[in-house]
Amino acid sequence: MFRRLQPSQPMKSLAFVDKRRNLQPMNLPVQFSEGDHNSADELGASVPGSLGRRAFIAGTTGAVVGAAVLSSTASAVESGASYFESLTPTRLCDTREGKGYTSLGNNTIRVKIAGNGSVPSDAVAAVLTVTAVNRTGGRTWVSAYPAGEAFRETSSLNLAYFDERVANLVTVKLGVGGSVDIRSLRHVDLIVDVAGVYRPTSSSVKAGRFVALSAVRRVLDTRTTAGKPGAGSVVTVNLNGTVPADAIAVVANLTGVEAPRRGYLTAYPLGGARPETSNLNLAAGQNRAVGIMTKLGTAGGIRGFNVYLLSGAHVVVDVAGYITGSNTGASSAGLFVPIRPVRMLDTRLDKRRLWPGWTRAFTLPSPMNSKASAIATNLTVTETMNRGYFSMFAAQTVRRESSTLNAAGPAQTLANHAISAVSTKGVAIYSLKGGHVICDVTGWFTGSPGSATTGVPADPPPPPGPLPWSLSVPKMGLGSGVYAGSSKSIVDAGHTWHWTGTGLVGQGAHTAVFGHRTEHGGPYRYQHYVGAGDLLYVTTGDNRRYTYQMASEYITSKYADQILAATRQVGGETFSLVACSKTNRLPTNLAYRIVSTFKLVGWVDLG
């Protein structure tokens, strides 16, 4: 039973004194609540007017996503099908040596592919390893696209610092003169190696078709074997039992782990000579993955390929599929239809990044949605939250424990090529630790989408919002930073103290904060103004905004146990303001506390 405080009563004997208000919550509209994110699989069509830090990745200005690409890609995706021809890896361009390119200005070069050396002259698309060396101190992107066409604001790889060296597999439609244009935001050196090409066909073929495995299969992980391969090592990847004996190439993800120093990895056919090319570049201590489409060879009864390591590292190989050989029956399934690069997903546009354990799906435009068995993509992640991986897979199917892309820590921007199976529900991306995801599609493989076998995955709540926070209570005129640590030093500086031991926003718990009423700027001077329907906003350090609504108010003694008990009187997640007060709620008396409790209404990702 709550009782009005009598001044003559001893403070320590009071459980609570004077329940001043018990307010009923109001129904308030918010952008989305904790449960709403599961149902939305599409991006809004509008593009933010101010891009700020997003401009680091090509495509945030004017990028069109989702169903909006239908009219612009219909003719491209219906162009002629093609089959894959695997080539011995060959270097076609190296700007460091001034070879193999024509400068077009505006940080753009043109590289001839079709008819260049041993490359067939009728090639309509190419699979390239593009390596960039950052020659400036700023972040930059690199984009490969059909020669002679307008830049589509998509990207192929990203670099963050001076002299960083990044390689990525790129599938790109060929343009004018059988060439590709490669553009960068800032000055970089570019190296282009060709791994294979797609050649046109008007009929079924035996060799050159993509076949996806029923599930991605890890065929090598040196972390589970005798030891880490050293500098100059060659590791054999045995694909017996994984791909047919006549498969001409493998589609896989190659990951280098715990590199001791800067170096590179080169994949090449078993039994063949090592080419002067590279697939993956690593910095000291780095873990990084790259997609590969590598020609296969046979030696000693093993069908597979080798991986050369300049400086050593652990090697992990995950196989997604293979390219058929001549002993396979002729079919039209698995042929490749190259298209102009199209951005299908960009979570920055609707400010709904993937939080840890979240999955985001996107649907495909016609005719891909009914005629594609898989898509060729470039997956980019940015503003990663922590060390972890991202996986791409057919939407609403069982997700396997494999990675498409690996982040080594927070605040990274990384890209990787992927060929992903599709379902009737499209393509999904899972994030272990969170971040924004961008997906650019460069073509599709003929066939039929798989069936959806599961429901929409349930996303867990995001982790608790990290301090410091920004606190706003409009009715009080309050705008204050919330900090953890020494209560006296924080509030005497005019800030708000997060009461040690109480909950964090987004934790589903009771949060309490304290601020001065009259001293040191008196940020809580007008706490007694708060009434029914008034709102409180908390913006977290990772850019979420939580909205709370006034639910109850108490006047208590100065003792912590009574104050904290008052903050727990309302069920669910709450946020309580605590300040010194007279018993009539006005400022101020050090013997009493006013406790204003707000109940969570919802939260919004500010991106």
N, C-alpha and C positions, 0 to 999 in steps of 0.2 A: 504494500500500500504506500503510495507516495504522499508525503506530508509537506506542508508549507514550513519553511524554516522558522523556528523561534530563536531569536538571538541568544536567549539564555541557555539553550541546549548545547551540550558539549559536541564539538564537531565530529570526533571520532566515532560517536555512537550513531551517526546518520548513515542509513543505507543510500537514500536519495532524499533530496529536499525540493519540494515544489515542482511537480511536473507542470510546466507552464503551458505547453501546447502538445497536441497530438494530431498532426495534420494528415489528411488523407492524400495519397499521391494522385496527381492528375495524369491523364493520358496525353503524352506529348509526342508529336511526330519527330523522328530522327531519320538520318539517311539510311542506316541499317543497324540492326542489333546483332548480338553475338551469334544468333542462329541463322541470320539471313544469307550469309555468304555462301552456304551450300547450294542454293538454288540458282545462282546467277552464273551462267557460263559464257556470257557475251560481254563485249566491251561496248561502252557508249561510243557514238560516232563523233562526238565533239573532241576537239584537240585544245588543250589549255593554251591560252594566249601567251602566258609567260612560262618559258621552259627552264630557265635557270640552269641548274647543274645537269638537267637531262640532255642538254645539247651535246654532251660528250659522246653519245651514241647516235649514229646516224639514224634519221627516220622519225624523230619526234615532232618535226614540223611538217604538217600535212600528211603524215602517215595515216593510211586508211586500213582498218582492220575488220576481221569478221566478215559478215554478209555483205558489207559495203564494197567488197572487191569483185562482186559478181560480174558486173558489166565490163570492167576493165580487163578481166583475165579470161573471159569466155573464149575469145578467138585464140589466145595464146595456148591455153591448156588443151585445145582440140587440134593443135598442129600435129605433124606426123610423129608416130611412135619411133623409138630407136632402141638398138641393142648395144650392150657394153662390149668394148674391146679393150682388154687389159694390155698395157704397154710396160716395157721395162722402164722404171723411173728415169726421167731425163730432164735435165735443167734447160729451160727455154729462155730464162731471163734472169739477169743479175745486175741491178742498177749500180752496185758497188764497182762493177767492172765496165759499166757503160754498154752492156751487151743485151740484145734481144728485145728492145722496146723502142717505141717512138714517144717522145714527150709531147703531150697535148696542152701543157700549161695547167694552171689551177690545181697543182698537185695531182695530176692525172697522167697515166701512161697507157699506151696501147700495146698489147702483146699478141702477136700472131700465133695461133694454135694450129688450125687445120692446114695441112700441107707443110708444116714446119718440120723439117728433118723426116723422121720416121712416122710422124703423125698422119693418119689418113686424111686426104684432102676433102672428103665428103663428111667429115665430122660435124655434128650439129650441136654438141655440148661436150664439155670436158670436165674431168675430175682432176683438180690441181691441188698441190700443196703450195699455199702462198705463205711466205715467211716475210715478216716485216721487222726492221730494226729502227727503233725510235731515235731520231736524230735531233729532237728538241727536248726541252725539259717538261713539256706539258702532256696531258692526256690526249690521245688521238684514236681515230678509228680508220679502218681500211675496208673498202667495199669493191668487190668484183662484180661486173655486170656486162651484158652483151654490148659489144663495141658499136658505137654510133647511136645508141639509145640514150634517152634522158636518164640522168641519175635518179634512181627510185627511192633514195633515202633509206636504204637498207645497209647492213654492215656484214662483214665477213670475219673480222677479228678486231681486237682492241688492245691498245698499249697504254701504260700508265706512267712510265718514267724514262728518263734519258738512257739510251743504250739498251733498253729492254728488247728482247728478241722473242717473238711469238710466231708460231706456225699454226696454220689451221687448214684442214681439208675444205675445198670449195668445189661444189658442183655448180657450173655456170653454163647457161645457154650461150652459144657463139653468135656474134653479130656480124657487122660489116667485115668482109674479107676473112671470115673464119676467125675473128679475133675477139679478145676481151679487153675492156677498159678497166683499169684499177685506179681508184681514187682514194686519197687520204685527206683527213682534216688538216694535218700539219705535215711537215717534211719527214719522210721516212725513206729508208732504202728497202727495195722489194726484190725478193727472189721467188721465181715461179718454176716449180717442177711439175711435170705432167705424169699422172699415174695411169690414165686411161681416157678413152673418149667414147661417146655414144654416136653410132652411125645409123642413118635412117633405114627403115624397112617398111614395106607395105604388106608384108605377109608374116605368118608365124615363123619362128626360128627355133633352132635347138640351143645354140650357144649364145650367151650374152644376156640372159634374163635373170633378174633378181628373184631369189627365193628367200623368204624370211624363215628363220628357225621358229619353232613353236614357242620357244622362250629363249631369251638371251642366255648364253652359256659361257661361264668362265672357264677358259681352257688352260690358262697359265696364271700363276701368282707366285712369284719367286720368294715372297715373304714366308711361304709355307714349305719351302724346299731348303736345300743345304746352306744357302747363304746368298748375300747380295752380289749380283754380278759386278765385277770391277771394271776399271777403265780399259777400253779396247775389247771388252767381252762381246761374244756373239751368242745369243740365246736362240735356240730352236723352238719354234711353236708348232707342235704336232697337232694336226687337224684330222688325223685318222679317226673315223667314227663320228666326227662332227659335221663334215661336209662330204659329198660324194667324191669318189676318186678322180672324176674327170672335171671337177669344179675348177674354173680358170682363175677365180679371184675370191677373196674373202672380204666381207664387210664387217668391220670390227671397231672396237674402241681400244686404243693403246694408251696405257697410263704409265707414267714414270713416277716413282715414289722415292723420296729421301735421296735426292741427288746430292752427292758430296761436294760438287762444284759445278760451275756452268758447263753445259755440254748439250749434245743432241742425240736422238735415237733415229735410226734408219731402218725401215722395214723393206725387205727385198726377197725375191723368190728363193726357196730352198734349192741348193745346187747351182745357183747363179752367182755371178760376180757382184760384189757390193758396189752400187752406183755412188757417184759423188752428189748425192742428194740427201735430204733430211725430211723427217715427218714430224718430229716433236723437239722443241727446244726447252731446256730446263735451266733454271737458275739454282744456285746452291741452296739445298734444303727444301727445294720446291717439290710439290706433288701436282702433276698436271696431266690431263687426258686430252687425246686428240682422236678424231675419227680417221680411219684408214680404209682404203679399197686397194688391197695389195694383190698383185699377181702371185699365183702359187706355183711351186715347183715340187719335184719329187727327188728324194735322195735316200738311199738305204731303206727303201720301202715306206718312207714317211712322206705324206703329202702335207705341205705346210709352207712356212716362210721363216726367215731369220730376222732377228732384231739386233742391230749393232749399236753399242753404247760407247760413245766417245769417252765419257767420264765416269760411267758406272751409275747404277740406280737399280732399285727393284723394278720389276716389270710385271704388269697386270694386263691380260688380254681378255676381253669379253667379246664373243662373237654373236652378231645379230643375224647374219645370213651369208649367202654366197651367190656367186654368179655361175650360172649353169655352163656345162661343157657340151661338146659335140655328141656325146653318147646319150644325151637326154632327148626325150621325144619332143617334137616341134610343138610350140604353143605360142599363143599371143599374150599369155599372162606373164607379168614381170617385165614387160617392155617399159622403157622410160619415156615420158613426155616432158621435155624441158619447157619451162615458162620463164617469163621475166620475173625477177625476184619480187615477191609480194609479202608484205608484213601482215601476218595473220593474228598475231597476239602481241600486245604491249601493255603490261599491267600498270605502267606509269601513267597511261592516259586516263584511266578511271581511278587511279590512286588506290588500287587494291592489290598490293603485293602479296606474295605467298609468305605466310608465317610458318614457323616450324611445324612440320607434319601436314601442311596443307597441299591440296591438289587443285590445279586450275585446268579446265578443259576448254577447247575451242572447236567449233564445227568447221567443216570445209565447204567451200562454194561448189556449185555444179560446174563440171561433171565429176569433180573429184569425190564428192560425197557419195556417189553411187558406183563409180568406176575405178576407184583407186584402192589398191591393197596396201600401199605404203607411200610416204612422202619423203622427199629429200629436203632437209632444212638446215638452217644455221640457228642454233640456240644460243642466245646471249643472256647472261645473268648480270645484274648490277646491284649495287648497294646491298651486297650479301650481308647477312646478319652475323654469321659465325662460320667456323670450319664445318663443312658438310658437303653433301652431294645433291644433284638434281637428276631426276630420271624422267625420260620421255617414253610414253607407251600408249597403246590404243586405249581410248577413253572407255571407262566402265568395264575394264577387264582386270584380271588379277595382276597386280603389280609385282614384278620380281625384284629381288634385292640386288640390283645392279645400278651402275651410275652412267649417266650420259656426260656429266660435267662435274668437276670437283672444285670447290672453293677452299682455299687454305686458311681463310680467316674472314673477318668482317671488312666491309667497305671495298670489296673487290669488284672488278668488271672483267668478265671472261666470256669467251665464245667457243663453241665446238660444233662441228658438223655432225649431223645425225640422220640416219634413215630410220624412220619410225613406222611401225605397223599402224594402221588406222582401223577403227571400228565404225559401226553405223552411228555412233555418238561423237566421232571425231578423234582428236588426239588430246592426251592429258600430260601434264607436267607435275611431278611431285618434288617437293623440296624438304630435305631433312631439317635444315636450320633456317631457311627463309631468305627472301630477297625478291627483287623484281625480275621478271622474265620477259624476254622478247623473242619471238619466233618468226623468222623469214623463210618462206617456202620457195624453192627454186625448181621444183618439178615433182612429178608423181609417177608411180609405177602402176601399170594396168593390172586389172583383176577385180576383185570384189572386196569391199570392207568386211572385216570380221564382225561377228555378232557381239553385242554387249552382253556380258555374262554376270555383271554385278550392278548394284545400284550406285547412285552418286555417293562417293566416299564422304564420310562425316569428318569435317575438319575439327581438330581439337581447339579449345580456346587458346589465344596467343599467350605467351608467357607474361608474367606480371610486368607492368610498365616500370622501367628503370628510372630512378631518381638521377638528377633533379627534375622537378615538375614545374609547370607554369600554372598557377591557380588563378581563376577568375570568377568573381561573384558580382555580376552587374548591379544587383540591388544594393550592395554594400559599397560600390565603387572600388572594389578590391581587385588589384592585379599584383600578384606576389609570387616570387620564386619559393619553391619548397625544397628544403635541403635536409639531409640526414647528418647527424653528428652531435656536437655539443649544443644543447638547447639554448643556453645563455648566450653564447657567442653568435648564434644564428639569429635569434629574435632581437638581440640588442643591436644587430646590424640592420634591423628593419625588415627582415625576411620572415618566412614561415618555417617552423620546425616540424619535420615529420616525426611523430611520437614513436620513439624506438620500441620495437616489438609489436606494433600494430601492423595491419595489412598494407599491401601495395595495391595500387589500382590495377584492375584486371585479374586480381587473385581470387575474387569471390569472397573476400573477407571484410572485416571492419577496419577502416583506416581512420586515424585521428591525427590532426595537426593542431599546432598552437601558435598564436601570434599575440603581440602586444595590443592593448586596447587604446592606450593613450600615450605611452612612452615610445621613443625611437620611431617617430613617424606615425604611430598609432594606426597600423594598417587595418585592425579589426574594430576601429572606433564605432562603426555603424552596423555592427553585427545584429543589433536589436531591430534593425529595419527589415530583416529577412522574414518573409511570411509565406503563406500558402501560394504554391505555383511558382515560386522563385527557383531559379536554376543556378547550378554551380558547374563550372567546367574545369577539367584538369587535362593539360596537354603533357604527354610524357616525353622523356628524352629521346625515344625512338619514333616520335611524331604520330602518336595516336591522341585523339581527343575523346575523353569520357564525359558524358553528361549525367548529372545527378539532379534530383528534385527534392526540395525540402519535405521532410517527413515528420520530424518531431523536434522538440526542444525541451531541455531541462536546465534547472538551476541546481548546482550541486555544491558541496563543500570543496575545499582546496585539495582534498586528499586524492591521490592517484587512483586508488582502487574504486572510489565512488565515481570519479570522472570516467574511467574506462568502462565501468559497468553501465553508465549512461549511454556510451557510444555503441553498446551492443543490444540495445532494446528493440531496434528495428531489424527484422529479418532480411536476409539477402546481403548483397554487397552494398556497403554504406561508406559515406565519407563524412566525418564530423569535424566541425570547427570548434575549437576550445579557446576561450579567452577569459580574463578576469571580468567580474561583473558585480554590480549590486544585485540585491534580490529582486529589484524591479526591472532587471535586464539592462539598465543603463550603465554607462561607464562611471566609476569602476571601484572595485573593492577587492583587495588581495585575498580576502577570506573566502570568496565565492568564485564559481566558474559558471559561465554560460556555455552549454553544449548544444550546438545546432547540427542535427543529423540529416543528411541528404541520402536518398536511395537512388541506386543506379538506374538510369533510364536506357542507356545504350552507348555505343561507342562508334567512332568513325576513324578510318585509316586516312591520315592526311598525306600519305605517300612519301 
